[in-house]
Amino acid sequence: SIVAWTVNETVQRLADRDPTKPFFVWCSVGPPHSPYCPPQVYWDMYINGEIPEPVVGEWAKDYGLSEQPLGVQPYSGRLRPDEFRRMRAGYMGSCTHVDYEFGRLILQLGYMGQLDNTLIVRLSDHGDMQGEHHMFRKCYGYQGSARIVFALRYPKGLDAPRGVCDRLVGLQDVMPTIL
């Protein structure tokens, strides 16, 4: 997968670097963007399991109604139950795959003896509506597309704020946060 390849390349760059110098790594993966095509093992984790129904507000009950079939990259509409299940299973499997590979990168930093002195920032640029309010993709400021991962792992011994922040954050917060 492209995610595993990206992590492999990142690990190789870390292994090849000058160990006497500090490093900065940007490991950016494409998924989970549509089409959601996780490796089979991650697909299998979700396709036959319980998949939560999308949240649909009363205001949205008529939104996205169309007699026309959905296009290749729809922003709104309704899916048949089997289509919805496959979309959600693919998305959830893709997210789990990314989480697994990110964990593998962290393990590699530990094996290299670099984990305790490395600041790790994990973030995403957007979420996906996944059928909530009959919407898809990332183009709306609702929870499905606005709630993203923004997590820090401090180097060992760094006395810095810890816990969960419930304030709105975005990509523009990365630089001031790490500086």
KOLTOR-907904 format. One line per field, with one value per atom (N, C-alpha, C): residue number from 1; x, y, z; residue in three letters. Coordinates in pm, 1 decimal. Atoms other than C-alpha are relative to their C-alpha. Layout:
N
resi	(NUM	...)
east	(X	...)
north	(Y	...)
up	(Z	...)
resn	(ALA	...)
% end
This chain:
179
resi	(1	1	1	2	2	2	3	3	3	4	4	4	5	5	5	6	6	6	7	7	7	8	8	8	9	9	9	10	10	10	11	11	11	12	12	12	13	13	13	14	14	14	15	15	15	16	16	16	17	17	17	18	18	18	19	19	19	20	20	20	21	21	21	22	22	22	23	23	23	24	24	24	25	25	25	26	26	26	27	27	27	28	28	28	29	29	29	30	30	30	31	31	31	32	32	32	33	33	33	34	34	34	35	35	35	36	36	36	37	37	37	38	38	38	39	39	39	40	40	40	41	41	41	42	42	42	43	43	43	44	44	44	45	45	45	46	46	46	47	47	47	48	48	48	49	49	49	50	50	50	51	51	51	52	52	52	53	53	53	54	54	54	55	55	55	56	56	56	57	57	57	58	58	58	59	59	59	60	60	60	61	61	61	62	62	62	63	63	63	64	64	64	65	65	65	66	66	66	67	67	67	68	68	68	69	69	69	70	70	70	71	71	71	72	72	72	73	73	73	74	74	74	75	75	75	76	76	76	77	77	77	78	78	78	79	79	79	80	80	80	81	81	81	82	82	82	83	83	83	84	84	84	85	85	85	86	86	86	87	87	87	88	88	88	89	89	89	90	90	90	91	91	91	92	92	92	93	93	93	94	94	94	95	95	95	96	96	96	97	97	97	98	98	98	99	99	99	100	100	100	101	101	101	102	102	102	103	103	103	104	104	104	105	105	105	106	106	106	107	107	107	108	108	108	109	109	109	110	110	110	111	111	111	112	112	112	113	113	113	114	114	114	115	115	115	116	116	116	117	117	117	118	118	118	119	119	119	120	120	120	121	121	121	122	122	122	123	123	123	124	124	124	125	125	125	126	126	126	127	127	127	128	128	128	129	129	129	130	130	130	131	131	131	132	132	132	133	133	133	134	134	134	135	135	135	136	136	136	137	137	137	138	138	138	139	139	139	140	140	140	141	141	141	142	142	142	143	143	143	144	144	144	145	145	145	146	146	146	147	147	147	148	148	148	149	149	149	150	150	150	151	151	151	152	152	152	153	153	153	154	154	154	155	155	155	156	156	156	157	157	157	158	158	158	159	159	159	160	160	160	161	161	161	162	162	162	163	163	163	164	164	164	165	165	165	166	166	166	167	167	167	168	168	168	169	169	169	170	170	170	171	171	171	172	172	172	173	173	173	174	174	174	175	175	175	176	176	176	177	177	177	178	178	178	179	179	179)
east	(83.1	0.0	87.4	-73.3	103.7	34.2	-26.3	79.2	121.4	-113.9	318.3	127.7	-117.4	553.7	52.5	-41.2	557.3	69.7	-64.2	637.1	134.0	-127.2	905.0	105.6	-94.7	1067.5	44.0	-33.7	1052.8	99.0	-90.5	1216.2	137.9	-129.2	1486.3	77.2	-66.9	1560.5	55.6	-49.9	1589.8	123.3	-114.5	1827.7	123.3	-111.7	2040.3	54.7	-40.1	2070.2	128.5	-115.8	2374.7	-50.1	54.4	2303.8	51.6	-52.4	2507.3	-75.2	72.8	2266.3	-147.7	145.2	1910.8	-72.2	74.4	1640.7	-141.5	140.6	1303.0	-55.0	61.5	1074.5	-145.2	140.1	748.6	-46.2	50.0	568.3	-147.6	137.4	251.9	-55.8	63.9	17.3	-126.2	119.8	-269.6	-128.7	124.9	-538.7	-21.1	120.7	-802.6	-82.0	80.4	-925.5	-70.3	69.4	-1178.6	79.0	75.9	-1180.4	68.8	-51.7	-1139.6	35.5	-48.7	-925.6	103.3	-98.9	-764.6	46.1	-39.1	-562.6	-107.6	107.7	-786.0	-18.3	10.2	-705.6	-75.8	69.1	-833.9	-144.6	137.3	-1139.7	-78.4	66.2	-1221.6	-33.4	27.9	-1209.6	-137.6	120.1	-1517.6	-118.0	108.7	-1721.8	-114.9	107.3	-1918.2	-33.7	25.2	-1916.7	-110.2	99.7	-2145.5	54.8	-40.2	-2126.5	-106.4	98.6	-2291.0	-71.0	77.4	-2565.7	49.4	-42.1	-2485.2	-97.4	83.0	-2614.2	-67.0	74.6	-2886.7	-92.9	82.7	-3031.5	-136.4	135.1	-3400.5	2.1	-10.2	-3302.5	48.2	-60.4	-3128.0	-81.5	74.9	-3403.8	-26.4	24.8	-3472.4	124.1	-122.9	-3114.3	59.4	-66.4	-2940.4	-92.2	92.6	-3256.0	13.1	-12.5	-3219.1	-42.0	35.5	-3356.2	119.9	-117.8	-3019.6	95.9	-102.1	-2752.7	113.0	-111.9	-2461.6	113.4	-115.3	-2163.8	119.8	-122.3	-1808.5	47.0	-43.4	-1726.8	-110.0	113.7	-2056.5	29.3	-8.3	-2081.4	-122.3	119.2	-2432.7	-82.8	87.7	-2694.8	-27.9	33.6	-2823.3	54.3	-52.1	-2666.5	-96.7	71.5	-2833.6	72.2	-64.4	-2765.2	128.6	-121.1	-2512.3	114.0	-102.3	-2327.5	54.7	-41.4	-2322.6	92.2	-81.6	-2183.6	138.9	-129.6	-1907.0	83.8	-73.0	-1814.3	56.9	-44.8	-1795.9	105.6	-99.3	-1608.9	133.6	-123.1	-1356.5	68.6	-56.1	-1309.9	60.1	-48.5	-1276.5	123.5	-116.3	-1037.4	120.8	-110.0	-829.5	58.0	-47.4	-811.1	81.2	-71.5	-706.4	135.2	-127.0	-440.2	99.5	-88.1	-295.5	47.6	-38.7	-300.7	105.8	-96.4	-118.2	137.9	-128.2	151.6	67.0	-57.0	196.5	60.0	-54.0	241.4	129.9	-123.4	501.9	114.7	-102.9	691.2	49.8	-38.9	688.7	85.6	-82.4	818.0	140.6	-131.0	1100.6	84.9	-74.7	1197.7	54.1	-47.1	1219.6	116.2	-108.5	1434.4	128.6	-116.2	1665.8	55.1	-43.8	1697.7	-34.0	33.6	1534.4	-133.9	135.1	1187.5	-0.7	2.2	1273.5	44.8	-42.6	1426.9	-65.4	68.1	1176.5	-138.1	134.4	875.2	-77.9	83.2	600.8	-130.5	126.0	309.9	-79.3	87.0	25.5	-122.8	116.1	-242.9	-55.4	67.6	-483.0	-46.4	46.4	-600.5	-151.4	146.3	-970.1	-54.1	69.5	-1219.5	-86.7	88.9	-1499.3	-141.2	138.0	-1874.0	-59.3	43.2	-1935.5	-151.3	144.6	-2303.1	-76.6	71.7	-2381.2	-72.2	86.7	-2663.7	-7.2	2.3	-2654.5	112.3	-114.2	-2317.5	120.6	-122.4	-1985.6	118.7	-126.7	-1623.8	30.2	-57.4	-1466.0	-48.2	27.6	-1638.8	-93.4	93.3	-1856.6	64.1	-56.3	-1773.4	-71.1	66.8	-1963.0	99.9	-90.1	-1813.2	72.3	-60.7	-1751.6	122.6	-115.8	-1513.5	92.3	-82.2	-1389.2	79.9	-72.5	-1285.5	116.4	-118.9	-930.5	90.6	-104.1	-642.4	99.1	-109.5	-403.5	55.5	-55.7	-188.2	150.0	-143.0	155.0	52.0	-73.0	402.2	131.0	-118.2	669.9	122.1	-121.4	1030.6	1.0	-8.9	1107.9	58.9	-51.3	1153.7	-46.4	47.5	991.0	-122.5	111.3	766.5	-88.0	89.6	481.9	-143.4	140.2	101.9	-39.3	47.7	-69.2	-150.7	143.8	-425.2	-70.4	82.6	-708.2	-41.5	42.3	-776.8	-129.6	127.8	-1136.4	-23.7	12.7	-1070.2	19.4	-16.3	-1082.2	146.9	-138.1	-742.1	1.9	-15.4	-618.0	146.3	-137.8	-305.6	84.9	-74.2	-209.0	50.9	-44.6	-159.5	125.7	-115.1	124.8	125.6	-124.5	413.5	1.5	-8.3	322.3	-2.8	6.0	246.9	137.3	-128.7	581.1	113.2	-103.3	784.4	-14.1)
north	(-118.5	0.0	124.6	-126.8	362.2	45.0	-39.7	414.0	-76.2	80.1	127.2	42.9	-45.4	242.8	131.6	-130.2	598.6	-16.9	23.6	474.1	-70.3	67.0	238.2	99.7	-100.7	527.7	94.1	-87.8	747.2	-69.0	76.6	476.5	-11.4	11.1	430.3	131.7	-131.2	804.9	23.8	-14.1	801.8	-86.5	89.9	504.4	52.9	-48.9	674.8	135.3	-135.9	1012.1	-2.4	-16.6	1142.6	-2.3	12.4	1024.4	104.9	-103.3	1310.0	132.0	-124.9	1573.9	-15.8	5.3	1663.0	-28.2	29.0	1562.9	54.7	-37.3	1677.0	-92.3	90.6	1430.2	40.7	-23.3	1499.8	-125.5	124.7	1171.9	18.9	-31.7	1249.8	-112.4	107.8	977.1	52.9	-42.5	1011.8	-46.5	48.3	788.5	57.5	60.6	793.4	94.5	-72.8	983.4	-101.8	91.0	831.5	-12.2	118.7	587.7	-72.3	65.5	398.1	-143.7	132.4	96.5	-51.9	49.9	-37.8	-140.0	139.2	-358.1	-92.8	94.8	-664.5	-21.7	27.3	-726.2	110.9	-112.2	-378.7	9.6	7.7	-412.6	-104.1	109.8	-742.4	34.1	-39.5	-578.0	64.4	-82.4	-371.4	-43.4	21.9	-500.6	-81.3	80.6	-755.5	38.8	-43.1	-566.2	104.6	-104.2	-308.3	132.5	-129.0	16.6	101.8	-96.6	319.7	71.1	-76.0	494.5	144.5	-140.4	846.9	88.0	-99.8	1142.6	82.1	-82.2	1319.3	90.3	-95.6	1635.3	14.2	-20.5	1709.6	98.3	-100.3	2008.7	-59.7	59.1	1774.1	-113.1	118.0	1518.0	0.8	-7.0	1642.2	37.2	-42.0	1745.5	-118.1	103.6	1550.7	-96.6	88.2	1394.0	24.5	-13.2	1326.3	-131.1	119.9	1087.8	-46.3	31.7	1096.5	-86.6	76.5	839.4	93.0	-80.8	976.2	-5.0	-5.6	1087.8	-70.1	66.4	965.3	56.8	-62.9	1215.3	91.8	-81.8	1333.0	77.8	-78.4	1604.1	-22.3	28.9	1506.4	-102.7	99.4	1244.1	-110.7	113.2	919.0	-126.9	129.7	577.9	-109.4	119.4	241.9	-54.6	53.6	58.2	-77.7	76.7	-175.7	92.5	-96.5	119.8	74.8	-71.2	305.6	-88.1	93.7	-1.8	-13.7	16.2	-46.7	127.5	-126.5	323.6	13.8	-15.1	331.3	-103.9	104.6	-1.5	35.5	-39.7	123.6	115.5	-115.8	452.7	-42.4	44.6	289.3	-88.8	83.1	28.7	82.8	-87.8	301.9	75.0	-70.3	497.5	-93.7	96.9	184.5	-34.4	27.4	110.4	112.8	-114.5	462.1	-2.2	6.5	426.1	-107.8	108.8	92.2	41.3	-38.4	229.1	111.6	-105.2	539.1	-60.4	71.4	309.5	-71.1	67.5	115.7	99.3	-104.1	440.0	36.3	-30.8	517.4	-112.9	113.0	166.6	6.9	-9.6	217.5	109.3	-104.7	542.7	-54.8	62.7	342.4	-93.5	92.6	72.4	73.5	-80.1	344.9	81.2	-76.7	495.4	147.9	-140.1	820.3	41.8	-33.2	802.1	96.2	-81.5	959.3	143.6	-138.2	1269.4	60.2	-46.0	1322.6	55.1	-56.7	1552.1	-54.8	56.0	1379.1	78.1	-69.4	1572.1	-83.1	78.1	1370.8	83.1	-80.1	1556.6	-37.8	20.8	1550.1	135.2	-127.3	1821.5	12.9	-3.4	1726.4	-139.6	127.1	1453.1	-22.1	31.1	1319.4	-12.5	0.7	1362.1	-140.5	139.8	990.1	-17.0	14.3	1041.3	73.7	-75.2	1253.0	116.9	-102.9	1493.0	-15.3	34.3	1320.1	69.0	-66.7	1482.2	-93.2	78.1	1337.6	94.6	-68.9	1443.7	97.0	-86.4	1734.3	144.4	-139.3	2048.1	74.9	-65.7	2136.0	14.6	-25.5	2281.7	-72.9	79.4	2010.8	-96.6	86.2	1763.7	-103.8	106.2	1490.5	42.9	-43.9	1697.7	91.5	-94.9	1945.3	-65.2	63.8	1708.2	-80.5	66.5	1597.5	-44.4	39.7	1428.6	114.3	-94.0	1676.5	-44.0	58.4	1494.2	22.8	-18.9	1557.5	-108.4	86.2	1318.9	70.0	-77.8	1508.0	-88.7	73.2	1404.9	-26.2	35.7	1239.5	117.8	-104.6	1492.5	140.9	-133.6	1786.6	33.1	-43.0	1970.3	92.9	-75.9	2084.6	-39.0	32.0	2095.7	-137.5	132.9	1757.2	-3.8	15.8	1640.7	26.5	-21.0	1705.0	146.0	-137.8	2048.0	-5.5	4.3	2103.0	125.0	-120.1	2429.1	-35.8	16.2	2463.5	18.6	-10.6	2399.1	-27.0	22.3	2390.3	-10.3	15.6	2347.2	122.2	-122.0	2709.1	-2.3	11.2	2600.0	-85.3	88.9	2357.2	76.9	-70.8	2604.2	65.9	-60.1	2810.2	-103.7	103.7	2490.4	-62.7	69.0	2321.6	97.2	-95.5	2642.0	43.0)
up	(0.0	0.0	0.0	2.2	-46.2	142.1	-138.6	330.6	54.1	-45.8	411.0	-71.7	75.9	133.8	57.2	-53.3	274.1	134.3	-129.1	624.8	-19.7	28.2	487.6	-46.8	50.3	299.8	111.2	-112.1	609.7	93.1	-86.6	821.1	-65.0	69.6	556.9	4.8	-7.0	550.7	140.2	-137.2	929.1	22.7	-15.5	913.0	-73.2	82.0	645.7	44.0	-38.1	819.1	82.7	-86.6	1003.8	144.3	-136.0	1360.6	97.3	-89.7	1507.9	-13.9	26.0	1373.9	34.8	-21.6	1471.8	-132.1	122.3	1226.1	8.0	16.9	1099.9	-107.1	97.3	923.2	-18.5	34.5	745.9	-71.3	57.6	681.1	-30.0	39.4	487.4	-86.8	76.3	365.1	-66.0	71.9	118.1	64.4	-59.1	268.0	140.5	55.2	398.1	-87.4	98.3	92.0	-89.6	91.0	-142.7	-129.4	-37.7	-299.5	115.5	-119.6	26.1	-33.6	42.3	-57.5	99.4	-94.8	258.3	-39.2	20.1	247.2	57.0	-33.0	281.9	149.5	-143.4	649.2	72.3	-64.5	743.6	-47.8	51.7	520.0	80.0	-70.4	690.0	144.3	-138.1	1033.5	14.5	-11.6	952.9	-85.6	94.5	659.5	58.9	-57.8	863.7	143.0	-137.1	1192.4	7.6	-22.1	1342.6	-51.7	55.3	1150.6	40.0	-46.9	1308.1	-115.6	98.4	1116.4	-1.1	3.3	999.8	78.8	-65.9	1196.5	-109.2	96.0	1000.2	80.0	-71.2	1149.6	-64.8	51.7	1112.5	-117.0	105.0	898.1	-132.6	119.6	653.0	-58.5	44.3	601.8	-150.5	144.5	247.2	-79.7	67.9	168.3	-76.9	77.3	-103.6	-68.9	70.9	-244.7	-148.9	144.5	-611.8	-63.4	76.5	-864.3	-82.5	79.9	-1039.6	81.5	-73.4	-949.9	43.3	-46.8	-750.0	-100.7	89.1	-955.3	61.3	-45.4	-913.5	133.4	-124.3	-636.4	52.1	-43.0	-489.0	128.1	-123.5	-225.6	86.9	-77.4	-122.1	-75.0	59.7	-184.4	98.4	-86.5	-48.1	-61.0	42.5	-66.7	40.7	-43.7	-57.6	123.7	-121.4	271.4	-29.2	30.7	105.4	-43.8	41.5	-53.3	121.6	-121.1	277.0	84.3	-78.3	460.0	-59.8	65.8	203.9	13.4	-13.0	214.4	140.9	-138.4	592.7	37.4	-29.8	615.7	-65.2	68.4	360.9	70.1	-69.9	544.8	133.5	-130.1	885.1	-15.1	25.7	745.4	-41.2	42.6	580.8	119.7	-120.1	908.8	89.6	-82.9	1099.9	-62.3	68.1	838.2	25.0	-25.2	874.5	145.4	-140.9	1255.9	24.3	-16.0	1235.6	-52.9	59.7	1005.3	79.3	-83.8	1219.9	127.1	-115.6	1520.2	-32.7	44.1	1323.7	-10.2	6.9	1260.1	140.4	-137.3	1632.7	58.6	-45.4	1709.4	-58.6	64.6	1459.7	64.7	-71.2	1631.0	131.6	-123.5	1953.9	-24.4	33.5	1792.5	-33.8	37.7	1663.3	116.9	-115.9	2011.5	-9.1	20.4	1899.1	60.5	-45.1	2053.2	118.4	-121.3	2389.1	-22.3	23.9	2230.4	-125.2	120.5	1948.3	34.2	-8.4	1939.2	-119.1	106.5	1740.6	-4.8	22.9	1594.2	-99.3	89.6	1444.5	-27.5	33.5	1255.8	-135.9	127.1	967.8	-50.0	54.3	734.5	0.0	-3.0	738.8	23.5	-12.8	811.7	-122.8	111.4	592.6	55.0	-48.1	626.9	5.0	-5.6	552.7	5.7	7.4	477.0	107.8	-101.7	781.2	-66.0	59.1	693.2	-152.4	142.9	350.6	-77.5	62.5	277.7	-0.7	13.5	169.6	-10.4	19.7	152.2	113.1	-103.4	336.7	-4.8	34.3	220.1	93.4	-89.8	517.9	138.0	-132.1	858.6	111.9	-101.7	1045.9	62.6	-75.5	1294.6	-85.5	79.3	1038.2	-78.0	77.2	829.5	79.3	-75.4	1091.1	113.2	-110.6	1372.4	-56.8	51.8	1305.1	114.1	-94.1	1478.2	11.6	-28.9	1639.4	134.1	-121.8	1891.1	5.1	-22.1	2037.7	93.0	-93.0	2196.5	25.7	-35.3	2381.9	19.3	-37.1	2417.8	150.6	-142.1	2750.2	78.4	-87.2	3028.2	-33.7	35.0	2849.7	84.6	-83.3	3094.7	-84.0	86.7	2873.0	32.2	-29.6	2892.9	-53.9	37.9	2876.3	16.3	-13.3	2843.9	-131.6	117.7	2603.4	-5.8	23.7	2460.0	-79.7	71.5	2357.3	-84.7	83.5	2170.9	-146.1	143.6	1795.9	-36.8	47.7	1636.7	-149.8	143.1	1280.4	-36.1	44.6	1072.6	33.7	-33.4	1145.6	144.1	-138.9	1509.5	15.9	-12.3	1433.8	38.2	-27.2	1419.7	138.5	-134.6	1728.9	111.8	-103.2	1921.7	21.0	-18.0	1853.4	35.1	-36.8	1887.6	144.6)
resn	(SER	SER	SER	ILE	ILE	ILE	VAL	VAL	VAL	ALA	ALA	ALA	TRP	TRP	TRP	THR	THR	THR	VAL	VAL	VAL	ASN	ASN	ASN	GLU	GLU	GLU	THR	THR	THR	VAL	VAL	VAL	GLN	GLN	GLN	ARG	ARG	ARG	LEU	LEU	LEU	ALA	ALA	ALA	ASP	ASP	ASP	ARG	ARG	ARG	ASP	ASP	ASP	PRO	PRO	PRO	THR	THR	THR	LYS	LYS	LYS	PRO	PRO	PRO	PHE	PHE	PHE	PHE	PHE	PHE	VAL	VAL	VAL	TRP	TRP	TRP	CYS	CYS	CYS	SER	SER	SER	VAL	VAL	VAL	GLY	GLY	GLY	PRO	PRO	PRO	PRO	PRO	PRO	HIS	HIS	HIS	SER	SER	SER	PRO	PRO	PRO	TYR	TYR	TYR	CYS	CYS	CYS	PRO	PRO	PRO	PRO	PRO	PRO	GLN	GLN	GLN	VAL	VAL	VAL	TYR	TYR	TYR	TRP	TRP	TRP	ASP	ASP	ASP	MET	MET	MET	TYR	TYR	TYR	ILE	ILE	ILE	ASN	ASN	ASN	GLY	GLY	GLY	GLU	GLU	GLU	ILE	ILE	ILE	PRO	PRO	PRO	GLU	GLU	GLU	PRO	PRO	PRO	VAL	VAL	VAL	VAL	VAL	VAL	GLY	GLY	GLY	GLU	GLU	GLU	TRP	TRP	TRP	ALA	ALA	ALA	LYS	LYS	LYS	ASP	ASP	ASP	TYR	TYR	TYR	GLY	GLY	GLY	LEU	LEU	LEU	SER	SER	SER	GLU	GLU	GLU	GLN	GLN	GLN	PRO	PRO	PRO	LEU	LEU	LEU	GLY	GLY	GLY	VAL	VAL	VAL	GLN	GLN	GLN	PRO	PRO	PRO	TYR	TYR	TYR	SER	SER	SER	GLY	GLY	GLY	ARG	ARG	ARG	LEU	LEU	LEU	ARG	ARG	ARG	PRO	PRO	PRO	ASP	ASP	ASP	GLU	GLU	GLU	PHE	PHE	PHE	ARG	ARG	ARG	ARG	ARG	ARG	MET	MET	MET	ARG	ARG	ARG	ALA	ALA	ALA	GLY	GLY	GLY	TYR	TYR	TYR	MET	MET	MET	GLY	GLY	GLY	SER	SER	SER	CYS	CYS	CYS	THR	THR	THR	HIS	HIS	HIS	VAL	VAL	VAL	ASP	ASP	ASP	TYR	TYR	TYR	GLU	GLU	GLU	PHE	PHE	PHE	GLY	GLY	GLY	ARG	ARG	ARG	LEU	LEU	LEU	ILE	ILE	ILE	LEU	LEU	LEU	GLN	GLN	GLN	LEU	LEU	LEU	GLY	GLY	GLY	TYR	TYR	TYR	MET	MET	MET	GLY	GLY	GLY	GLN	GLN	GLN	LEU	LEU	LEU	ASP	ASP	ASP	ASN	ASN	ASN	THR	THR	THR	LEU	LEU	LEU	ILE	ILE	ILE	VAL	VAL	VAL	ARG	ARG	ARG	LEU	LEU	LEU	SER	SER	SER	ASP	ASP	ASP	HIS	HIS	HIS	GLY	GLY	GLY	ASP	ASP	ASP	MET	MET	MET	GLN	GLN	GLN	GLY	GLY	GLY	GLU	GLU	GLU	HIS	HIS	HIS	HIS	HIS	HIS	MET	MET	MET	PHE	PHE	PHE	ARG	ARG	ARG	LYS	LYS	LYS	CYS	CYS	CYS	TYR	TYR	TYR	GLY	GLY	GLY	TYR	TYR	TYR	GLN	GLN	GLN	GLY	GLY	GLY	SER	SER	SER	ALA	ALA	ALA	ARG	ARG	ARG	ILE	ILE	ILE	VAL	VAL	VAL	PHE	PHE	PHE	ALA	ALA	ALA	LEU	LEU	LEU	ARG	ARG	ARG	TYR	TYR	TYR	PRO	PRO	PRO	LYS	LYS	LYS	GLY	GLY	GLY	LEU	LEU	LEU	ASP	ASP	ASP	ALA	ALA	ALA	PRO	PRO	PRO	ARG	ARG	ARG	GLY	GLY	GLY	VAL	VAL	VAL	CYS	CYS	CYS	ASP	ASP	ASP	ARG	ARG	ARG	LEU	LEU	LEU	VAL	VAL	VAL	GLY	GLY	GLY	LEU	LEU	LEU	GLN	GLN	GLN	ASP	ASP	ASP	VAL	VAL	VAL	MET	MET	MET	PRO	PRO	PRO	THR	THR	THR	ILE	ILE	ILE	LEU	LEU	LEU)
% end
